[in-house]
Amino acid sequence: IASVKMAGDFEQSMNILGSVTQASNDQMKALGNTARALGQDVSLPGISAKDAAAAMTELGKAGLSVNDIMAASKGVLSLAKAGQIDVASAATTTARALNAFGLAGSEASKIADLLAAGANSSTASVQDMAFGLQMAGASSKSMGVSLQDTITALSIFSNAGINGSDAGTSLKTMFQ
């Protein structure tokens, strides 16, 4: 009975994903196969195909193309595990960074790695880094500052006692 419920939950998640992305039947098959593969990926312990579909849905809501969604999904799930945050938050954070810095979905793993490294090298959590990036991302991009340098700056702010959105706002104000 539990496996039937899991299958039903996955199908419901895929239906929502299809509604959000307006994907074709072929694209939905590819998204489903990707979600199932991620749910079985041993490098993502505790992640189910339903979790992967939920991450894909959040990426779709952020306007990513089907190809970018598939490319970004593993990075999003890695970020959720590394940052001990929920899948939806990881997907939203990743999508915002991809959009703010004009990056392709294939760069999602880079974003996850940078955010985790920034958190590990400072007093900030991954969530703090995400809040800072949310506030400073667009300004950083418009000033020609890379994602890596922005995360480094947010880490430095954190070590100076300015965390999260306060750090991002401070960085944005500095650029203005």
C-alpha positions as CSV (number, residue, x, y, z in Angstrom):
1,I,0.0,0.0,0.0
2,A,2.9,2.4,0.8
3,S,4.4,1.9,-2.6
4,V,1.0,2.6,-4.3
5,K,0.7,5.8,-2.3
6,M,4.3,6.8,-3.3
7,A,3.6,6.2,-6.9
8,G,0.4,8.2,-6.7
9,D,2.2,11.1,-4.9
10,F,4.9,11.0,-7.6
11,E,2.3,11.1,-10.4
12,Q,0.6,14.0,-8.7
13,S,3.9,15.9,-8.5
14,M,4.5,15.2,-12.2
15,N,1.1,16.5,-13.1
16,I,1.8,19.7,-11.2
17,L,5.2,20.0,-12.9
18,G,3.5,19.5,-16.3
19,S,1.0,22.2,-15.5
20,V,3.7,24.7,-14.5
21,T,6.0,24.0,-17.4
22,Q,3.5,23.3,-20.1
23,A,5.9,20.6,-21.2
24,S,5.1,18.4,-24.2
25,N,4.5,14.6,-23.7
26,D,8.0,13.9,-24.8
27,Q,9.4,16.5,-22.4
28,M,7.3,15.1,-19.6
29,K,8.7,11.6,-20.2
30,A,12.2,13.1,-20.0
31,L,11.4,15.0,-16.8
32,G,9.9,11.9,-15.3
33,N,12.9,9.8,-16.2
34,T,15.2,12.4,-14.7
35,A,13.2,12.6,-11.5
36,R,13.2,8.8,-11.1
37,A,17.0,8.7,-11.8
38,L,17.6,11.4,-9.2
39,G,15.4,9.5,-6.7
40,Q,17.7,6.5,-7.1
41,D,21.0,8.5,-7.1
42,V,23.2,7.1,-4.3
43,S,25.0,10.5,-4.1
44,L,21.6,12.0,-2.9
45,P,20.7,9.9,0.1
46,G,17.1,10.5,1.3
47,I,16.0,12.1,-1.9
48,S,13.0,10.6,-3.6
49,A,11.7,10.9,-7.1
50,K,8.8,13.0,-5.6
51,D,11.4,15.4,-4.1
52,A,13.1,15.7,-7.5
53,A,9.8,16.5,-9.1
54,A,9.1,19.1,-6.4
55,A,12.5,20.7,-7.1
56,M,11.7,20.7,-10.9
57,T,8.4,22.3,-10.3
58,E,10.0,25.2,-8.3
59,L,12.6,25.6,-11.1
60,G,9.7,25.7,-13.6
61,K,7.9,28.4,-11.6
62,A,11.1,30.5,-11.8
63,G,10.8,30.4,-15.6
64,L,13.6,27.9,-16.4
65,S,13.2,25.9,-19.6
66,V,12.6,22.1,-19.5
67,N,16.3,21.5,-20.5
68,D,17.6,23.9,-17.8
69,I,15.3,22.3,-15.3
70,M,16.7,18.8,-16.0
71,A,20.3,20.2,-15.9
72,A,19.7,22.1,-12.7
73,S,17.9,19.5,-10.7
74,K,20.8,17.5,-9.3
75,G,22.6,20.7,-8.2
76,V,19.4,21.9,-6.4
77,L,19.0,18.6,-4.6
78,S,22.7,18.6,-3.6
79,L,22.2,22.1,-2.2
80,A,19.2,21.0,-0.2
81,K,21.3,18.2,1.3
82,A,24.4,20.3,1.9
83,G,22.5,23.2,3.4
84,Q,20.1,21.1,5.3
85,I,17.2,23.1,3.7
86,D,14.1,21.9,2.1
87,V,14.0,21.2,-1.6
88,A,11.7,24.1,-2.5
89,S,14.0,26.6,-0.8
90,A,17.1,25.1,-2.6
91,A,15.3,25.3,-5.9
92,T,14.1,28.9,-5.4
93,T,17.6,29.9,-4.3
94,T,19.2,28.2,-7.3
95,A,16.7,29.6,-9.8
96,R,17.1,33.1,-8.4
97,A,20.9,32.9,-8.7
98,L,20.7,31.4,-12.2
99,N,18.3,34.2,-13.3
100,A,20.2,37.0,-11.5
101,F,23.5,36.1,-13.0
102,G,22.2,35.0,-16.4
103,L,23.5,31.4,-16.0
104,A,22.4,28.2,-17.6
105,G,20.7,25.4,-15.6
106,S,23.9,23.4,-16.0
107,E,25.5,25.8,-13.6
108,A,23.2,24.8,-10.7
109,S,25.9,22.5,-9.2
110,K,28.3,25.4,-9.3
111,I,25.8,27.5,-7.3
112,A,25.3,24.7,-4.8
113,D,29.1,24.3,-4.4
114,L,29.7,28.0,-4.0
115,L,26.9,28.5,-1.5
116,A,28.0,25.5,0.6
117,A,31.6,26.7,0.5
118,G,30.6,30.3,1.5
119,A,28.7,28.9,4.4
120,N,31.5,26.6,5.4
121,S,34.1,29.3,5.4
122,S,32.0,31.8,7.4
123,T,29.6,32.1,10.2
124,A,26.7,32.1,7.8
125,S,24.4,29.2,7.0
126,V,23.4,28.3,3.5
127,Q,20.1,30.0,4.2
128,D,21.9,33.2,5.3
129,M,23.9,33.1,2.1
130,A,20.7,32.6,0.0
131,F,19.0,35.6,1.7
132,G,22.1,37.7,1.0
133,L,22.3,36.6,-2.6
134,Q,18.6,37.4,-3.0
135,M,19.2,41.0,-2.0
136,A,22.5,41.5,-3.8
137,G,22.4,39.3,-6.8
138,A,20.9,41.6,-9.4
139,S,23.1,44.5,-8.3
140,S,26.2,42.4,-8.4
141,K,25.4,41.2,-11.9
142,S,24.8,44.8,-13.1
143,M,28.1,45.9,-11.6
144,G,29.9,43.0,-13.3
145,V,30.7,41.2,-10.1
146,S,30.7,37.4,-10.5
147,L,28.6,35.0,-8.5
148,Q,31.7,33.7,-6.8
149,D,32.9,37.1,-5.8
150,T,29.4,38.0,-4.5
151,I,29.3,34.9,-2.3
152,T,32.8,35.7,-1.1
153,A,31.7,39.2,-0.1
154,L,28.7,37.8,1.7
155,S,31.0,35.5,3.6
156,I,33.2,38.4,4.6
157,F,30.2,40.4,5.8
158,S,29.0,37.4,7.8
159,N,32.4,37.0,9.5
160,A,32.0,40.7,10.4
161,G,28.7,40.1,12.1
162,I,26.4,41.1,9.2
163,N,24.3,38.1,8.0
164,G,21.6,37.1,5.6
165,S,19.6,39.8,3.9
166,D,21.4,42.5,5.9
167,A,24.6,41.5,4.3
168,G,23.0,41.4,0.9
169,T,21.4,44.8,1.4
170,S,24.7,46.2,2.6
171,L,26.4,44.9,-0.5
172,K,23.7,46.2,-2.8
173,T,23.9,49.7,-1.1
174,M,27.6,49.7,-1.6
175,F,27.1,49.1,-5.3
176,Q,24.6,51.9,-5.6
